């Protein structure tokens, strides 16, 4: 496994843990909707997050 493959695998594992946490807290519909919106924001080169928030990429 290359260093890039290992990095991608680590991100995928983190995303899986986050998705499971979101499912546990708010259900599958919320989680899928959120991930789809995030993908659309990425595709449209829009910042992810609420304007004016202290979160990264806001």
C-alpha positions as CSV (number, residue, x, y, z in Angstrom):
1,X,0.0,0.0,0.0
2,X,1.4,3.4,-1.0
3,X,1.5,6.4,1.4
4,X,-1.3,8.0,-0.6
5,X,-3.4,4.8,-0.4
6,X,-2.9,4.7,3.4
7,X,-3.9,8.3,3.7
8,X,-7.1,7.8,1.7
9,X,-7.9,4.7,3.7
10,X,-7.5,6.6,7.0
11,X,-9.8,9.4,5.7
12,X,-12.4,6.8,4.6
13,X,-12.3,5.2,8.1
14,X,-12.7,8.6,9.7
15,X,-15.7,9.3,7.4
16,X,-17.2,6.0,8.3
17,X,-17.0,6.7,12.0
18,X,-18.5,10.2,11.5
19,X,-21.3,8.8,9.4
20,X,-22.1,6.2,12.0
21,X,-22.1,8.8,14.7
22,X,-24.5,10.9,12.6
23,X,-26.8,7.9,12.0
24,X,-26.9,7.2,15.7
25,X,-27.8,10.8,16.5
26,X,-30.1,11.8,13.7
27,X,-30.8,8.8,11.5
28,X,-30.0,7.6,8.0
29,X,-32.0,10.2,6.0
30,X,-30.2,13.1,7.7
31,X,-26.8,11.5,7.3
32,X,-27.3,10.7,3.6
33,X,-28.7,14.2,2.9
34,X,-25.8,15.8,4.7
35,X,-23.2,13.8,2.7
36,X,-24.9,14.5,-0.6
37,X,-25.0,18.2,0.2
38,X,-21.4,18.1,1.1
39,X,-20.6,16.4,-2.2
40,X,-22.6,19.0,-4.1
41,X,-20.8,21.9,-2.3
42,X,-17.4,20.3,-3.2
43,X,-18.5,19.9,-6.9
44,X,-19.7,23.5,-7.0
45,X,-16.5,24.8,-5.3
46,X,-18.6,26.3,-2.5
47,X,-17.4,26.5,1.1
48,X,-18.7,23.8,3.4
49,X,-20.2,25.2,6.6
50,X,-22.4,28.0,7.7
51,X,-21.3,31.6,6.8
52,X,-19.9,33.4,9.9
53,X,-19.4,30.2,11.9
54,X,-16.1,29.4,13.6
55,X,-15.9,26.1,11.9
56,X,-13.2,25.3,9.3
57,X,-14.1,26.2,5.7
58,X,-16.9,28.5,6.9
